[in-house]
Amino acid sequence: MSLRLALCLAAAPAVLSNNVAAQGKIEIGVPLGELQKRVVADSNDPAAHYNVALGYWQAKKWDDVDRELRAAIALQPRFAEAHLALAFVPFARDRHMLDDYTSEKTLPENIKAALKQRTDEYRRAFVIDPMVDLRIIAANTADLDYRLKDYFFGTAVGKYVDGLTQCQEGKYADCENTLSEVITELVRNRPADNSVPSDAYWYRGIAAAHVKHFDVAIADFTKLIARDQAAVAKAEEKGLVRSPIRTNEYRYFLALFQQAAGKTDAAIAGYRKVAENDLGLYMAHVHLAEIYEGQKAYAPAVEERRNAVNANPDDPSLQMDLGVTIGKAGQFGEAESALKAAIDGLPRDFTAWFWYGVAEQVLGKKAEAKAAFERVVALAPSRMQDLVAKAKQRIGALQ
C-alpha cells in the first residue's frame, strides 16, 4: 500500500488525491524528470517546488526534498502544506531515529533539532491554516499505540485507530463518522467526562470542518477549551506551572470555524482574545482583517494588518496584505511603502510586484509602474497567465 499523490500543476498549493493509504510511501503519476523540468521552467512557482519535493520524497532523496520544501516556503511563507511536510522530513529520512533512546535527556543534538523542527513546522502549518491538508502525514508510518488509553475496550480500540488514520489520509467524512461512533460508545459505557480522549475530539473537529460540518467542529473545540482550562486551573491550584498556550490555540481554531460558519461576532471576539493571550499568533490578526475587509470596514482592517506585521515581522507577505488593504482604503501613498517592503522581502513574488505596480500607477508614477508590471510578466509562472495578461494590459495603458 502507498500514499498516492495528485499534483496540482494548474494552481497552488499542490494537493493530494483521495486514493491514500498510510504505509510510509508516496506514489505520484508524473515522472521525477518531468517535475524537475517544470520547476526549472517555473522556478518562481511555490507549487512547482512543492510538487518536485513530493517527487524526490518518492525517490527518497531527502536532501532534495528538504531543499525544495524550503524553496516553496521562501516563495510563499504561508504555504501550510509545505510546512507540514517539512515537519516530517527528518523522520521520513530515518524512521528508526528514536528507537535507541528511552529518555529525552540522552538524545543527541541532531535528534533534538529534528524534534524541534517537527514541533515548530507542525505548529506553523496549523497556525497558517487549521484546515491544512493532512494527507502528507499518511506518508509516514505512524505508531498510534501511544494514543491508546487504559479505558479503551472492545471495538472502540480499532475504530479509534481507524478514525485517526482516516483523518490523516484525508478521508474526512469517514473520520467524522468513525470517531462519532467511538465517542458515542465511550460516553455510553463510561459517562465520566474524561472517558473520551481529547485526540478524538480534536480529529473529529478537524475532519468535520473539512466537510463543512462547522457545528460539530465548534462543539468539539469548545469542549477542548473547557478541558484545557480545567487542567490549567487544577495545575495552578497545586502550585504547578502549566502553559495556557494550548487553550489559546484551541480558541483560535474555534474562532476560525465560527468565521467559516458565518458567526462573525463570535469569531471576532475569539480572535481578539487569542491575540490578547498570545501576541505571536499573528494569523488571528490576519483573519480579523479579512472579516473587516469583507464588511468594507477598512480602518480596523488596516489596523489588524499592521498588528499582523508587528506580530510576525519576518514574513514579508504580511506587508503585501497590508499594502493591498491600505490601497482598498484609498491611501495609495501608504500602500506604496508597504508594497515596497513586500517586494524587497519577496523579490520573486509576482503578485506583490503586480500590486506595487497598481499603487505606482494610481500615484502617477508611470515609469515605476511599467517596470513593476514588466517584472510580473518576467516572474509569473505559466499557471498565472491571467495575471500576466492583466499586467500587459496595464503596460499598454502606460505607453
C-alpha positions in Angstrom: 0.0 0.0 0.0 1.2 3.5 -0.6 0.3 7.2 -0.4 -0.7 8.3 -3.9 -0.4 12.0 -4.6 -2.1 14.0 -7.3 0.0 17.0 -8.3 -1.8 20.3 -8.7 0.1 21.9 -11.6 -2.5 24.5 -12.5 -3.0 26.1 -9.2 -1.1 26.4 -5.9 -0.7 24.8 -3.5 -0.4 21.2 -4.6 -3.0 18.8 -3.2 -3.2 15.1 -2.5 -5.5 12.7 -4.2 -8.4 10.8 -2.4 -6.6 7.5 -3.1 -4.5 7.4 0.0 -3.2 4.6 2.3 -0.8 5.2 5.1 2.2 2.9 4.7 5.1 5.3 4.5 5.3 5.6 0.7 4.5 8.2 -1.8 3.4 7.4 -5.4 2.8 10.1 -8.0 1.8 9.7 -11.6 4.3 12.3 -13.0 7.9 11.1 -13.5 10.5 12.9 -11.4 12.3 14.1 -14.5 9.2 15.9 -15.7 8.7 17.5 -12.3 12.4 18.7 -12.4 11.8 20.2 -15.9 8.7 22.0 -14.6 10.4 23.5 -11.6 13.2 24.8 -13.8 10.7 26.3 -16.2 8.6 27.8 -13.3 11.2 28.4 -10.7 9.2 31.2 -9.1 6.2 28.9 -8.6 5.9 27.5 -5.0 3.6 24.8 -6.2 6.2 23.6 -8.6 8.8 23.3 -5.8 6.4 21.5 -3.6 5.5 19.1 -6.4 9.1 18.2 -7.2 9.7 17.8 -3.4 7.0 15.1 -3.5 8.8 13.5 -6.4 12.0 13.5 -4.5 10.1 12.1 -1.5 9.0 9.2 -3.6 12.6 8.6 -4.7 13.8 9.0 -1.0 16.2 11.8 -2.0 15.8 13.6 1.3 18.3 16.4 0.9 16.4 17.4 -2.3 13.1 17.1 -0.5 14.3 19.5 2.2 15.7 22.0 -0.3 12.6 22.1 -2.4 10.2 22.4 0.5 12.2 25.3 1.8 12.3 26.9 -1.6 8.5 26.7 -1.7 8.3 28.4 1.7 10.8 31.1 0.7 8.5 32.0 -2.2 5.3 31.6 -0.2 5.9 31.9 3.5 2.3 30.8 4.3 2.4 27.6 2.4 0.8 25.4 5.1 1.2 22.1 3.3 4.9 22.7 2.7 5.4 23.5 6.4 3.6 20.3 7.4 5.7 18.2 5.0 8.9 19.8 6.4 7.8 18.7 9.9 8.1 15.1 8.9 11.1 15.1 6.7 13.7 14.1 9.4 11.5 11.1 10.4 10.8 10.0 6.9 14.6 10.1 6.3 15.2 7.9 9.3 12.2 6.0 10.6 14.2 4.5 13.4 15.6 7.7 14.7 14.2 7.3 18.2 14.5 3.6 18.6 17.6 3.5 20.7 16.5 6.2 23.1 14.3 6.0 26.2 14.9 9.4 27.7 14.9 12.9 26.3 18.0 13.6 28.3 20.0 11.1 26.3 19.0 12.4 22.9 21.9 13.8 20.8 21.7 17.3 19.4 20.8 16.3 15.9 17.7 14.4 17.1 16.7 17.2 19.4 16.9 19.5 16.4 14.7 17.1 14.4 12.1 17.0 17.1 12.1 20.8 17.3 11.7 21.1 13.6 8.7 18.7 13.7 7.1 20.7 16.6 7.8 24.1 15.0 6.8 23.3 11.5 3.7 21.3 12.6 2.5 24.3 14.6 3.3 26.8 11.8 1.2 24.7 9.4 -1.8 24.7 11.7 -1.5 28.3 12.7 -1.4 29.3 9.0 -4.3 27.1 8.1 -6.1 24.9 10.7 -7.7 23.1 7.8 -4.3 22.3 6.2 -4.4 19.1 4.1 -3.3 16.3 6.5 -2.5 13.7 3.9 1.2 14.2 3.9 1.1 12.7 7.4 -0.1 9.4 5.9 3.2 9.2 4.1 4.9 8.5 7.4 4.2 5.2 9.1 2.9 6.2 12.5 2.8 4.1 15.6 -0.5 5.0 17.1 -0.2 2.8 20.2 0.8 5.8 22.3 -2.6 7.3 21.8 -4.5 4.3 23.3 -5.8 4.7 26.8 -6.3 2.2 29.5 -10.1 2.7 29.5 -10.4 1.6 25.8 -12.1 -1.7 25.4 -13.9 -3.8 22.8 -14.2 -2.5 19.3 -13.5 1.1 20.4 -9.8 0.5 20.0 -9.9 -0.5 16.4 -12.4 2.2 15.5 -10.4 4.9 17.2 -7.2 4.0 15.3 -9.3 3.7 12.1 -10.7 7.2 12.7 -7.3 8.8 13.3 -5.9 7.1 10.2 -8.9 8.2 8.0 -8.3 11.8 9.0 -4.6 11.6 8.2 -5.4 10.0 4.9 -7.8 12.9 4.0 -11.0 10.7 4.4 -12.6 13.4 6.5 -16.2 12.3 6.2 -15.3 8.8 7.2 -13.2 10.1 10.0 -16.0 12.2 11.4 -18.4 9.2 11.2 -16.0 6.7 12.8 -14.9 9.0 15.6 -18.6 9.9 16.3 -19.2 6.1 16.8 -16.2 5.9 19.1 -17.3 8.9 21.2 -20.9 7.6 21.5 -19.7 4.2 22.6 -17.3 5.6 25.2 -19.8 8.0 26.6 -22.4 5.3 26.8 -20.2 2.8 28.6 -18.2 5.3 30.7 -20.2 8.6 31.2 -17.3 10.4 33.0 -16.3 13.5 31.2 -12.7 12.2 30.6 -13.9 8.9 29.1 -13.2 10.3 25.6 -9.6 11.2 24.8 -9.0 14.7 23.7 -7.5 13.5 20.4 -10.9 12.0 19.4 -12.5 15.5 19.7 -9.5 17.1 18.0 -9.5 14.9 15.0 -13.3 14.7 14.7 -13.5 18.5 14.9 -10.8 19.0 12.2 -12.5 16.4 10.0 -15.9 17.9 10.5 -14.6 21.3 9.5 -13.1 19.9 6.3 -16.5 18.7 5.2 -18.1 22.0 6.4 -19.9 20.5 9.4 -18.9 23.6 11.4 -21.4 23.0 14.2 -19.7 19.7 15.1 -16.2 21.4 14.8 -17.4 24.2 17.0 -18.8 21.9 19.7 -15.7 19.7 19.8 -13.3 22.6 20.1 -15.5 24.3 22.7 -15.1 21.0 24.8 -11.3 21.0 24.2 -11.1 24.6 25.5 -13.1 23.7 28.6 -11.0 20.7 29.3 -7.7 22.6 28.9 -8.9 25.5 31.1 -9.9 23.0 33.8 -6.4 21.4 33.6 -4.7 24.8 33.8 -6.8 25.7 36.9 -6.0 22.4 38.5 -2.3 22.8 37.9 -2.4 26.3 39.4 -4.2 25.0 42.5 -1.3 22.6 43.1 1.2 25.3 42.6 2.3 23.8 39.2 3.1 25.9 36.2 1.1 24.9 33.1 1.2 26.9 30.0 -2.3 28.0 28.7 -0.9 28.3 25.1 -2.8 25.1 24.0 -6.0 26.6 25.3 -5.4 29.6 23.2 -4.6 27.6 20.1 -7.9 25.7 20.5 -9.6 29.1 20.8 -8.0 30.2 17.6 -9.3 27.1 15.8 -12.8 27.7 17.3 -12.8 31.3 16.0 -11.8 30.2 12.5 -14.7 27.6 12.5 -17.1 30.3 13.7 -15.9 32.6 10.9 -16.4 29.9 8.4 -19.9 29.2 9.8 -20.8 32.9 9.4 -20.8 33.5 13.2 -18.9 36.7 12.7 -19.4 38.4 16.0 -18.3 35.3 17.9 -15.3 34.9 15.6 -14.2 38.5 16.2 -14.4 38.1 19.9 -12.5 34.8 19.7 -9.7 36.2 17.6 -9.3 39.2 19.8 -9.0 37.0 22.9 -6.4 34.8 21.0 -4.4 37.9 20.1 -4.5 39.2 23.7 -3.2 35.9 25.1 -0.5 35.2 22.5 1.0 38.2 20.7 2.8 35.9 18.4 -0.3 34.2 17.0 -0.4 36.7 14.1 -2.9 34.8 12.0 -5.6 35.9 14.4 -5.0 39.5 13.2 -5.0 38.2 9.6 -8.4 36.7 10.0 -9.7 39.8 11.8 -8.6 41.9 8.9 -10.3 39.5 6.4 -13.6 39.9 8.4 -13.3 43.7 8.5 -12.4 43.9 4.8 -15.5 41.8 4.0 -17.5 44.4 5.8 -15.6 47.2 4.0 -14.5 48.5 7.4 -11.1 49.4 6.1 -9.8 51.4 9.1 -9.9 48.4 11.6 -8.8 46.1 8.7 -5.7 48.2 8.2 -5.1 48.2 12.0 -5.2 44.4 12.1 -2.9 44.1 9.1 -0.4 46.3 10.9 -0.8 44.2 14.1 -0.1 41.1 12.0 3.1 42.6 10.6 4.2 43.7 14.1 3.5 40.2 15.5 5.5 38.5 12.7 7.9 41.0 11.1 9.9 38.2 9.4 7.1 37.4 6.9 7.1 39.9 4.1 3.9 38.5 2.6 2.1 40.3 5.5 3.4 43.6 4.1 1.8 42.7 0.8 -1.5 42.1 2.6 -1.1 45.4 4.4 -0.4 47.3 1.2 -3.4 45.8 -0.6 -5.7 46.6 2.3 -4.4 50.2 2.5 -4.9 50.5 -1.2 -8.5 49.4 -0.8 -8.9 52.2 1.7 -7.7 54.6 -1.0 -4.4 55.5 0.7 -2.0 54.6 -2.1 0.9 56.7 -0.7 1.0 54.5 2.4 0.2 51.4 0.3 3.3 52.1 -1.8 5.5 51.9 1.2 4.1 48.6 2.5 4.2 47.0 -1.0 7.8 48.2 -1.5 8.7 46.4 1.8 6.9 43.3 0.4 8.9 43.2 -2.9 12.1 43.9 -1.0 11.4 40.9 1.2 10.0 38.7 -1.6 11.7 39.9 -4.8 10.4 37.0 -6.8 6.7 37.3 -5.7 4.9 38.2 -8.9 1.7 39.1 -7.0 3.5 41.6 -4.8 5.0 43.2 -7.9 1.6 43.4 -9.5 0.0 45.3 -6.6 3.1 47.5 -6.3 2.6 48.4 -9.9 -1.1 49.2 -9.3 -0.1 51.6 -6.5 2.6 53.3 -8.6 0.1 53.7 -11.5 -2.5 55.3 -9.3 0.1 57.6 -7.9 1.0 58.7 -11.4 4.5 57.1 -11.4 4.3 55.7 -14.9 7.9 54.6 -15.2 7.9 52.8 -11.9 4.5 51.2 -12.6 5.7 50.0 -16.0 8.8 48.5 -14.5 6.8 46.7 -11.9 4.3 45.2 -14.4 7.3 44.1 -16.6 8.6 42.2 -13.5 5.2 40.5 -13.3 5.5 39.3 -16.9 9.1 38.1 -16.3 8.4 36.4 -13.0 4.9 34.9 -13.2 4.8 31.1 -13.7 2.9 29.5 -16.6 -0.2 28.9 -14.5 -0.6 32.7 -13.9 -1.3 33.7 -17.5 -4.4 35.7 -16.4 -2.3 37.9 -14.2 0.3 38.2 -17.0 -2.5 39.4 -19.3 -3.6 42.0 -16.8 0.0 43.2 -16.3 0.4 43.6 -20.1 -2.9 45.5 -20.4 -1.6 47.9 -17.8 1.7 48.3 -19.6 -0.2 49.1 -22.7 -2.2 51.8 -20.9 1.0 53.4 -19.6 2.5 53.8 -23.1 
